[in-house]
Amino acid sequence: MPETTPPLGSRARPLLPALLLLLTVFGPISMDLYLPALPALAVELGAATSVAQLTVTACLIGLAGGQLIAGPASDRWGRRGILLVGIAAYIITSALCALSPSVELLILARLVQGLAGGVGIVIATAAGRDVFSGKTLIRFYGRLTVVGGFAAIVGPLLGGLLNTFTDWRGLFVFLAVIGIAILVVTLLVFDETLPADRRTRGGLAQTLRDYRTLLADRTFVGTVLNQGFLYAALFAYLAGSTFVLQDIYGLSPQWYAAAFGLNSAGHMVFGYLAGRSAERWSITGTLAAGVAVTGLGAVGLLIAGVTPMPLWVAVVSLFALSSGVAVSAPPATTLAMSDYPQMAGTASSLLGMVRFGFGGIAAPFVGVAGALSILPLGVTTTVAVVLAAASCLLLIPHRDRTDASTAEAATAVRTLTP
């Protein structure tokens, strides 16, 4: 496919790439900052473990739905205006979370917070496709994974630190402050990346045609399903790790934050290495390696659920699970996005919706046996990885459709097999 994307410098400020990376903290920070305080939140609001975990699920579902709406909207009306509305809504709903008097209202506020937060994620992915191409595109998606992992480190560490002198309500106030800072930077830095002559026309009918085009692409569907199941495993880990490490193994909120930070450091490092591997070696090979590493972590958790294991087994398994998902993300995002510059927002929205939507569905299952059993987490993550592997085998062609030594290789140009 001939490359039609103009170079970055022709239509973007120099600081725009840094801002696009910053926008990816919406999801991780919203998810991770208050995880150390989740058990205390459940006690204060008189909620069962599984009900408290619905605050995580609601945010995940919101993140999925927000991307599904914002992606096509940004293809039609441009990236900047949609992004500003999303950030403003995020600030307001973060404040509402801090004021929630009951767990039911908190769940609702978290849903809306997720809807708003999803806008930043989808715009970052789509705007990256607007301004990058070839190997630079793969490298950018690798950096998105790294920054997401960095936010996951900062989130629980800050949450554990803040939790020493404020409660969970104060943590949501902190999220609102982060939103204000991002809004200011966006107003200063973000120029429109999608010119008017490249926007879609035709309203809902055109959006439905774009969805039909994407869903008819066997590789796109296989990649998206693969990511959905892997992120189901990842978000099951996010929802369950605080109870596993604090309630079962007795870690304090601060030590939990340290363990979580270690795993997130692995997410960062392996996400970076995956971007380089996909660029220099093989896109689909790197994706398969990510599935395999995630599977090792899931099996470790399953074994720990069947028979008592020491703390280090649980920590290593969680590390492998998080790192494996990070390995899969850059090549999968490249495969899903590279062929559709004319509908980057819509493609990004489907990818993000499935990632977070599957995660939202999987997260509640880890609490079905209460806060003192690892087995549901092990079963959920193992089943998710098996389905992710099946998606690769059944739907993704068994070869790179590119030559990694050329710029055209990195755009993952493909010929579909009926």
Secondary structure, 3 states (H helix, E strand, C coil): CCCCCCCHHHCCCCCHHHHHHHHCCHHHHHHHCCHHHHHHHHHHCCCCHHHHCHHHHHHHHHHHHHHHHHHHHHHHHCHHHHHHHHHHHHHHHHHHHHHCCCHHHHHHHHHHHHHHHHHHHHHHHHHHHHHCCHHHHHHHHHHHHHHHHHHHHHHHHHHHHHCCCCCHHHHHHHHHHHHHHHHHHHHHHCCCCCCHHHCCCCHHHHHHHHHHHHHCCHHHHHHHHHHHHHHHHHHHHHHHHHHHHHHHCCCCHHHHHHHHHHHHHHHHHHHHHHHHHHHHCCHHHHHHHHHHHHHHHHHHHHHHHHCCCCHHHHHHHHHHHHHHHHHHHHHHHHHHHCCCHHHHHHHHHHHHHHHHHHHHHHHHHHHCCCCCCCHHHHHHHHHHHHHHHHHHHHHCCCCCCCCCCCHHHHCCCCCCCC
